[in-house]
Amino acid sequence: MIDLSAIRSRWRSLISALGFIVCGVVALAAPSEWPAFRGMNGSGVTETDALPVEFGPKLNVIWSTLVPSGTSSPVVTTDHVFLTGADKSRLLTIGVARKNGTVLWQREVSPNRSEALHKLNSPASPTPAADSGNVYVFFADFGLISYSGDGRERWRLPLGPFSNLHGMAASPIVVENKVIQLCDQDSGSYLLAVDKDSGKVIWKTERPEVVHGFATPTLFRTGSGRQQIIVPGSYQLAAYSVETGEKLWWVRGLTWQVKTTAVVSHDTIYATGWAPGADAGERLELPEFAEVLKEGDKNGDGRLSPEEVPVRWKHGGSWNAIDLERDGVLDGRDWSFYRARRSSHNVSMAVRPGDARGDLTDSHRIWQVDRSVPQVPSPLLYQGVLYTLKDGGILTSSDPANGQIQKQARLPNAIDSYYSSPVAGDGKIFLVSETGKVSVVKPGSQWEPLALNDLGEACYATPAIADGRLFIRTSLTLYCFGKPLRD
């Protein structure tokens, strides 16, 4: 007699196994993503293959699309490439088809104001963040906005105005059910978490100890599995609770104005900070405010006008850079920050915080160096080597264990300014200069140049990488580069 129940059981097991295999194949075949500034957790690194070494406006172009003005970087999801732009009085969010570069939709909001900007900054400077189905954008002239993948507005949260001498630039990140936005400015700095589905504020943590900065946060997972938000800012690297926004620990020693994003690798965090006037030989020890008042406060109002600041202690740049309240005079807070600024150091550092709390400067900082500190490009940790990039095309490889330099040299024929951060994949590092020269480098402690490509347009955005494709935004164009597919 045939045992039908046994046959049915075996068929069910076989079908279940086949289903598991099919699901596994689908999962493996799912397109990779680059969902925020510098990809996954701001690392600038992804696993892929078949990235081109040589490319340009007419070489290895999968597609190209004209885009509006802006300096934000592209982010890549399963079906879309998202970026922002600005056109006269419009703040734009654009959804582009990942497969062919077709502009699927463009949404706009009108700015609430016009923030002050550095000449190289843009109303569309912060990079979008995306999750599986939605995109989140921040405009300093408006606030936070979320759209669905098909361009439907989900919510908006007006923020500001901001008091940042050069304009805002930090990008949002998505953490669990939250969108995290850093708003460091000269007065009233804070870190904000909003519900990613409703846009409602979950928590807001004031940061009175910092002035303006531009770094995008990253995430660190402790040994106990708790996630922390890592924020490089004025004079310190700090960590905050994802759940509550509580400040958990900090390490002193960063410079007064930080532009670079921290890189996290397992149990170690690498941070850099460069600002004008904080290199060795440029620092100046200033006296306490009370002493300056005795000499300079001619009208006895307890404040200092530009004319009252003694010449030997005057600021050589813009008065607004030290007049944090923009009220025409310096008070005790203004002078305190100015004093700290003139004695601050441009440094790179490594921190291994574990589960510790409080001031970890002396206990958990592994190393700190003041050489080869990048100005704008964030550091890159790739295949066991730490890379930093300075203006002039000076690329430095260092040992991440101690910060010691392994090789330092100029990128051939790419002596330029750099605002884009380096990214890596497929055993290649990509470095984009302000004038659109893209150096491709073979990684290693003794890195080697492989190629130099010229896009012929200015570039301030950081590239995105996904599935053998390199997405680069120039001043006019969004490119998708890749090796041609073979039959």
C-alpha positions as CSV (number, residue, x, y, z in Angstrom):
1,M,0.0,0.0,0.0
2,I,1.3,3.5,-0.9
3,D,1.8,5.8,2.0
4,L,0.1,9.0,0.7
5,S,0.7,10.9,3.8
6,A,4.4,10.2,3.6
7,I,4.5,11.3,0.0
8,R,2.6,14.5,0.8
9,S,5.0,15.2,3.6
10,R,8.0,14.7,1.4
11,W,6.5,17.0,-1.3
12,R,5.8,19.7,1.3
13,S,9.4,19.5,2.5
14,L,10.7,19.7,-1.1
15,I,8.4,22.6,-1.9
16,S,9.5,24.4,1.3
17,A,13.2,23.8,0.4
18,L,12.7,25.1,-3.1
19,G,10.9,28.1,-1.8
20,F,13.7,28.9,0.6
21,I,16.2,28.6,-2.3
22,V,14.1,30.8,-4.5
23,C,13.7,33.4,-1.8
24,G,17.5,33.2,-1.1
25,V,18.2,33.8,-4.8
26,V,15.9,36.8,-4.8
27,A,17.5,38.2,-1.7
28,L,20.9,37.8,-3.2
29,A,19.8,39.4,-6.4
30,A,18.2,42.4,-4.8
31,P,20.0,45.6,-5.9
32,S,22.3,47.2,-3.4
33,E,21.6,50.7,-2.1
34,W,23.5,53.8,-1.1
35,P,20.8,55.4,1.1
36,A,22.5,58.4,2.7
37,F,25.6,60.7,2.5
38,R,28.5,58.4,1.9
39,G,26.3,55.3,1.8
40,M,25.9,52.9,4.7
41,N,26.6,54.7,8.0
42,G,28.7,57.3,6.2
43,S,31.5,54.9,5.5
44,G,32.0,55.7,1.9
45,V,32.5,51.9,1.2
46,T,30.4,49.3,-0.4
47,E,30.8,45.7,-1.7
48,T,30.5,45.5,-5.4
49,D,32.5,44.6,-8.5
50,A,33.0,45.7,-12.1
51,L,33.4,49.4,-11.4
52,P,35.1,51.2,-14.3
53,V,38.6,52.7,-14.0
54,E,38.2,55.0,-17.0
55,F,35.1,57.0,-17.6
56,G,33.9,60.5,-18.7
57,P,31.1,62.4,-20.4
58,K,31.5,60.1,-23.5
59,L,33.1,57.0,-22.0
60,N,31.4,54.2,-20.0
61,V,28.3,56.3,-19.5
62,I,25.2,54.2,-18.7
63,W,23.1,57.3,-18.7
64,S,23.3,61.0,-17.9
65,T,20.6,63.5,-16.8
66,L,20.6,67.3,-16.6
67,V,19.9,68.4,-13.0
68,P,19.3,71.8,-11.4
69,S,21.9,73.7,-9.3
70,G,22.9,72.1,-6.0
71,T,25.8,70.5,-4.2
72,S,24.0,67.7,-2.4
73,S,25.1,64.2,-3.2
74,P,23.0,61.5,-4.9
75,V,21.5,58.6,-2.9
76,V,20.5,55.3,-4.4
77,T,17.6,53.0,-3.5
78,T,16.3,49.9,-5.3
79,D,14.5,51.8,-8.0
80,H,15.5,55.4,-7.5
81,V,18.3,58.0,-7.3
82,F,17.3,60.9,-5.2
83,L,18.9,64.4,-5.0
84,T,18.0,68.0,-4.2
85,G,18.4,71.2,-6.1
86,A,17.6,74.9,-6.0
87,D,16.2,77.1,-8.7
88,K,15.6,80.7,-7.9
89,S,12.9,80.7,-5.3
90,R,12.3,76.9,-5.4
91,L,13.8,74.2,-3.3
92,L,13.6,71.0,-5.3
93,T,13.6,67.3,-4.6
94,I,14.1,65.0,-7.6
95,G,13.3,61.3,-8.1
96,V,15.3,59.7,-10.9
97,A,14.8,56.2,-12.3
98,R,17.9,54.2,-11.3
99,K,17.8,52.0,-14.4
100,N,17.8,54.7,-17.1
101,G,18.1,58.2,-15.5
102,T,14.6,59.3,-16.4
103,V,13.3,62.1,-14.1
104,L,10.2,60.5,-12.6
105,W,9.1,63.4,-10.5
106,Q,10.2,66.8,-9.1
107,R,8.6,68.4,-6.1
108,E,9.2,71.9,-4.8
109,V,8.7,74.0,-1.7
110,S,9.1,77.7,-1.4
111,P,11.7,78.9,1.1
112,N,10.6,80.6,4.2
113,R,13.7,82.9,4.1
114,S,17.1,83.1,2.5
115,E,19.9,82.0,4.8
116,A,23.4,83.5,4.6
117,L,25.7,81.2,2.6
118,H,29.4,80.8,1.9
119,K,30.1,81.4,-1.8
120,L,30.7,77.6,-2.3
121,N,27.6,76.6,-0.3
122,S,24.1,76.1,-1.8
123,P,20.5,76.2,-0.6
124,A,20.5,72.5,-1.7
125,S,23.7,71.3,0.1
126,P,22.5,68.6,2.6
127,T,22.2,65.2,1.0
128,P,18.9,63.3,1.2
129,A,18.4,60.2,3.3
130,A,16.2,57.3,2.2
131,D,14.8,54.0,3.5
132,S,13.0,51.2,1.7
133,G,10.2,53.4,0.4
134,N,10.7,57.0,1.3
135,V,13.1,59.9,1.1
136,Y,13.9,62.6,3.6
137,V,15.4,66.0,2.8
138,F,16.6,69.0,4.7
139,F,16.7,72.6,3.4
140,A,18.2,75.3,5.7
141,D,15.7,77.8,4.2
142,F,12.8,75.6,5.1
143,G,13.3,72.5,7.3
144,L,12.6,68.8,6.9
145,I,10.3,67.2,4.3
146,S,9.5,63.6,3.5
147,Y,8.3,62.2,0.2
148,S,7.2,58.7,-0.8
149,G,9.1,56.9,-3.6
150,D,6.5,58.1,-6.1
151,G,6.8,61.7,-5.1
152,R,3.8,62.1,-2.7
153,E,4.5,64.5,0.1
154,R,4.2,62.6,3.4
155,W,4.9,65.4,5.9
156,R,6.9,68.6,6.4
157,L,8.5,70.2,9.5
158,P,9.6,73.8,9.2
159,L,12.8,74.6,11.2
160,G,15.0,77.6,11.7
161,P,15.9,80.3,11.0
162,F,19.6,79.4,11.6
163,S,22.6,81.5,12.6
164,N,25.3,79.9,10.6
165,L,27.9,82.2,9.0
166,H,28.4,79.9,6.1
167,G,25.0,78.2,5.8
168,M,23.9,74.8,6.9
169,A,25.2,71.6,5.4
170,A,24.7,68.6,7.7
171,S,22.6,65.8,6.1
172,P,19.8,63.8,7.8
173,I,20.2,60.1,8.6
174,V,17.5,57.5,9.3
175,V,17.9,55.4,12.5
176,E,15.2,52.9,13.3
177,N,11.9,54.8,13.3
178,K,13.7,58.2,13.5
179,V,15.1,60.9,11.2
180,I,18.1,62.5,12.9
181,Q,19.1,66.1,11.9
182,L,22.1,68.0,13.3
183,C,21.6,71.7,13.5
184,D,24.9,73.2,14.7
185,Q,25.0,77.0,14.5
186,D,26.6,80.0,16.3
187,S,23.7,80.3,18.7
188,G,21.1,77.6,19.6
189,S,22.8,74.4,18.3
190,Y,20.8,71.2,18.7
191,L,20.4,67.6,17.6
192,L,16.9,66.6,16.6
193,A,15.0,63.3,16.2
194,V,11.6,63.2,14.4
195,D,9.3,60.2,13.7
196,K,10.0,59.1,10.2
197,D,6.4,58.4,9.5
198,S,4.7,61.4,10.9
199,G,7.4,64.1,11.1
200,K,6.6,64.8,14.8
201,V,9.5,65.7,17.1
202,I,10.5,62.8,19.4
203,W,13.3,64.6,21.2
204,K,15.5,67.6,20.8
205,T,18.9,67.9,22.6
206,E,20.5,71.4,22.9
207,R,24.2,71.6,22.2
208,P,25.2,75.0,23.9
209,E,28.9,74.0,23.9
210,V,29.3,74.2,20.1
211,V,29.2,76.7,17.4
212,H,28.5,76.2,13.7
213,G,29.6,73.0,12.0
214,F,28.7,70.9,9.0
215,A,29.3,67.2,9.9
216,T,26.7,64.5,9.2
217,P,26.2,62.1,12.2
218,T,27.0,58.4,12.0
219,L,26.1,55.4,14.3
220,F,28.1,53.4,16.7
221,R,27.0,50.1,18.3
222,T,28.4,49.4,21.7
223,G,29.4,45.9,22.9
224,S,26.1,45.6,24.6
225,G,24.3,46.2,21.3
226,R,23.1,49.8,22.0
227,Q,23.2,52.2,19.1
228,Q,24.6,55.7,19.7
229,I,24.6,58.8,17.4
230,I,28.2,60.0,16.8
231,V,28.5,63.8,16.3
232,P,31.8,65.6,15.6
233,G,31.4,69.2,16.6
234,S,33.2,72.2,18.0
235,Y,36.0,71.1,20.4
236,Q,34.7,67.6,20.9
237,L,33.5,64.3,19.5
238,A,30.2,63.3,21.3
239,A,27.7,60.4,21.4
240,Y,24.0,60.6,22.0
241,S,21.3,58.0,22.8
242,V,19.1,57.1,19.8
243,E,16.2,56.5,22.1
244,T,16.3,59.7,24.2
245,G,18.9,62.1,22.8
246,E,20.8,62.0,26.1
247,K,24.5,63.0,25.8
248,L,26.4,59.8,26.7
249,W,30.1,60.5,26.3
250,W,32.5,63.0,24.7
251,V,36.2,63.3,23.8
252,R,37.8,66.8,23.8
253,G,40.4,67.9,21.3
254,L,38.6,68.6,18.0
255,T,39.0,72.0,16.4
256,W,36.4,74.8,16.6
257,Q,34.7,74.2,13.2
258,V,34.1,70.6,11.9
259,K,33.1,69.7,8.4
260,T,34.0,66.0,8.2
261,T,31.9,63.0,9.1
262,A,33.3,60.4,11.6
263,V,34.0,56.9,10.3
264,V,33.0,53.9,12.5
265,S,34.7,50.5,12.2
266,H,33.6,47.9,14.7
267,D,34.7,49.2,18.1
268,T,36.7,52.3,16.9
269,I,35.6,55.7,15.7
270,Y,37.9,57.9,13.5
271,A,37.2,61.6,13.4
272,T,39.0,64.6,11.9
273,G,38.6,68.4,12.2
274,W,40.3,71.3,10.3
275,A,39.4,75.0,10.7
276,P,41.2,78.2,9.7
277,G,43.8,79.5,12.3
278,A,44.1,76.2,14.1
279,D,47.3,74.8,12.5
280,A,50.5,74.7,14.4
281,G,52.1,78.2,14.4
282,E,48.8,80.0,13.9
283,R,47.4,79.6,17.4
284,L,47.1,82.4,19.9
285,E,46.6,82.3,23.6
286,L,44.0,85.0,24.5
287,P,43.3,86.4,28.0
288,E,40.1,86.0,30.0
289,F,37.3,88.4,29.1
290,A,37.6,90.4,32.3
291,E,41.2,91.3,31.4
292,V,40.3,92.4,27.9
293,L,37.5,94.5,29.3
294,K,39.9,96.4,31.6
295,E,42.0,97.5,28.6
296,G,39.4,97.8,25.9
297,D,36.0,98.6,27.3
298,K,36.1,102.4,26.9
299,N,32.4,103.0,27.4
300,G,32.1,100.7,30.4
301,D,29.1,98.7,29.0
302,G,30.7,95.3,29.7
303,R,31.0,94.5,26.0
304,L,33.5,95.1,23.2
305,S,32.8,96.8,19.9
306,P,35.2,96.2,16.9
307,E,37.0,99.5,17.8
308,E,37.4,98.5,21.4
309,V,39.2,95.1,20.9
310,P,43.0,95.7,21.4
311,V,44.8,95.4,18.1
312,R,47.1,92.5,19.2
313,W,44.0,90.4,20.0
314,K,41.8,91.4,17.0
315,H,40.2,88.8,14.7
316,G,41.7,88.9,11.2
317,G,38.6,87.7,9.5
318,S,34.9,88.7,9.4
319,W,33.6,90.2,12.6
320,N,30.4,88.1,12.2
321,A,32.6,85.0,12.6
322,I,33.1,85.8,16.3
323,D,30.1,88.0,17.0
324,L,27.9,84.9,17.5
325,E,24.7,86.9,18.3
326,R,25.3,89.2,15.3
327,D,24.5,92.2,17.6
328,G,27.7,94.2,16.7
329,V,29.5,93.6,20.0
330,L,31.3,90.8,21.9
331,D,30.0,89.6,25.2
332,G,31.5,87.0,27.5
333,R,30.1,84.1,25.5
334,D,31.4,85.5,22.3
335,W,34.9,86.0,23.7
336,S,34.9,82.6,25.4
337,F,34.3,80.9,22.0
338,Y,36.8,83.2,20.2
339,R,39.4,82.4,22.9
340,A,38.8,78.7,22.5
341,R,38.9,79.0,18.8
342,R,42.3,80.7,18.7
343,S,43.9,78.0,20.9
344,S,42.2,75.0,19.2
345,H,44.1,72.4,17.2
346,N,43.4,70.8,13.8
347,V,43.6,67.0,14.5
348,S,42.6,63.5,13.5
349,M,41.9,61.1,16.3
350,A,40.8,57.5,17.0
351,V,38.5,56.7,19.9
352,R,37.4,53.3,21.3
353,P,34.5,54.1,23.7
354,G,33.1,50.7,24.6
355,D,30.2,51.2,26.9
356,A,31.8,54.0,28.9
357,R,30.1,57.3,29.8
358,G,31.2,60.8,30.5
359,D,34.5,62.5,29.5
360,L,36.6,59.8,27.7
361,T,39.4,62.1,26.6
362,D,42.1,60.6,28.7
363,S,40.8,57.1,29.0
364,H,39.5,56.0,25.6
365,R,41.3,58.1,23.0
366,I,43.7,55.7,21.2
367,W,45.7,58.3,19.3
368,Q,45.6,61.9,18.1
369,V,47.8,63.5,15.4
370,D,47.9,67.0,13.9
371,R,49.4,66.1,10.5
372,S,47.6,65.7,7.2
373,V,44.2,66.8,8.6
374,P,41.7,67.1,5.8
375,Q,39.7,70.3,5.4
376,V,36.4,69.2,3.9
377,P,36.6,65.6,2.7
378,S,35.8,63.0,5.3
379,P,38.3,60.2,6.1
380,L,38.0,56.8,4.4
381,L,38.8,53.5,6.1
382,Y,39.2,50.8,3.4
383,Q,40.8,47.4,3.5
384,G,42.6,48.1,6.7
385,V,44.1,51.5,5.7
386,L,42.9,55.0,6.8
387,Y,43.0,57.6,4.0
388,T,42.7,61.4,4.2
389,L,42.6,63.9,1.4
390,K,43.8,67.5,1.5
391,D,43.5,70.4,-0.9
392,G,46.2,70.2,-3.5
393,G,45.3,66.6,-4.2
394,I,47.5,65.4,-1.2
395,L,46.4,61.8,-0.4
396,T,47.7,60.3,2.8
397,S,47.5,56.6,3.9
398,S,47.9,55.9,7.6
399,D,47.9,53.0,10.0
400,P,44.5,53.1,11.7
401,A,46.0,51.4,14.8
402,N,48.3,54.4,15.6
403,G,47.7,57.2,13.0
404,Q,51.2,56.9,11.6
405,I,51.6,58.0,8.0
406,Q,52.4,55.2,5.5
407,K,52.4,57.2,2.3
408,Q,51.7,60.8,1.4
409,A,51.8,62.1,-2.2
410,R,49.9,64.3,-4.6
411,L,47.5,62.7,-7.0
412,P,49.0,63.0,-10.4
413,N,47.7,65.9,-12.5
414,A,45.0,66.6,-9.9
415,I,46.4,69.5,-7.9
416,D,43.1,71.1,-7.0
417,S,40.7,71.9,-4.2
418,Y,38.5,69.0,-2.9
419,Y,35.0,69.2,-1.4
420,S,33.8,65.8,-2.3
421,S,34.7,62.9,0.1
422,P,36.5,59.8,-1.1
423,V,34.5,56.6,-1.7
424,A,35.6,53.0,-2.4
425,G,34.5,49.7,-3.8
426,D,35.7,46.9,-6.1
427,G,39.3,47.4,-4.9
428,K,39.3,51.0,-6.1
429,I,39.2,54.5,-4.4
430,F,37.5,57.4,-6.2
431,L,38.5,61.0,-5.4
432,V,36.7,63.9,-7.1
433,S,38.2,67.4,-7.3
434,E,36.4,70.7,-7.5
435,T,36.9,71.0,-11.2
436,G,35.7,67.5,-11.9
437,K,38.9,65.6,-12.1
438,V,38.3,62.0,-10.8
439,S,41.4,60.1,-9.6
440,V,41.0,56.3,-9.4
441,V,43.5,54.8,-6.9
442,K,44.5,51.2,-6.1
443,P,44.2,51.0,-2.3
444,G,47.0,50.0,0.1
445,S,49.4,51.4,2.5
446,Q,51.5,52.3,-0.6
447,W,48.5,53.3,-2.7
448,E,49.0,53.6,-6.5
449,P,47.2,55.8,-9.0
450,L,45.3,53.9,-11.7
451,A,43.7,56.6,-13.8
452,L,42.6,60.2,-14.0
453,N,39.2,61.1,-15.6
454,D,38.0,64.6,-16.4
455,L,34.2,65.3,-16.2
456,G,34.7,68.9,-17.4
457,E,32.4,70.4,-14.8
458,A,32.7,71.6,-11.3
459,C,31.8,69.0,-8.6
460,Y,31.1,69.4,-4.9
461,A,29.0,66.3,-4.4
462,T,30.3,62.9,-3.1
463,P,29.8,60.0,-5.5
464,A,27.4,57.1,-4.8
465,I,28.2,53.4,-5.6
466,A,25.8,50.5,-6.1
467,D,26.0,47.3,-8.1
468,G,28.9,48.1,-10.3
469,R,27.6,51.6,-11.0
470,L,29.2,54.9,-10.0
471,F,26.8,57.9,-9.7
472,I,28.4,61.3,-9.8
473,R,26.7,64.7,-9.6
474,T,28.4,67.6,-11.3
475,S,27.2,71.2,-11.4
476,L,24.9,70.4,-14.4
477,T,24.7,66.7,-14.7
478,L,23.9,63.5,-12.9
479,Y,26.0,60.6,-14.4
480,C,25.7,56.9,-14.0
481,F,29.0,55.3,-15.0
482,G,29.7,51.6,-15.5
483,K,31.3,49.0,-17.6
484,P,29.1,48.0,-20.6
485,L,27.2,44.8,-20.1
486,R,28.4,41.8,-22.2
487,D,26.1,39.3,-23.9
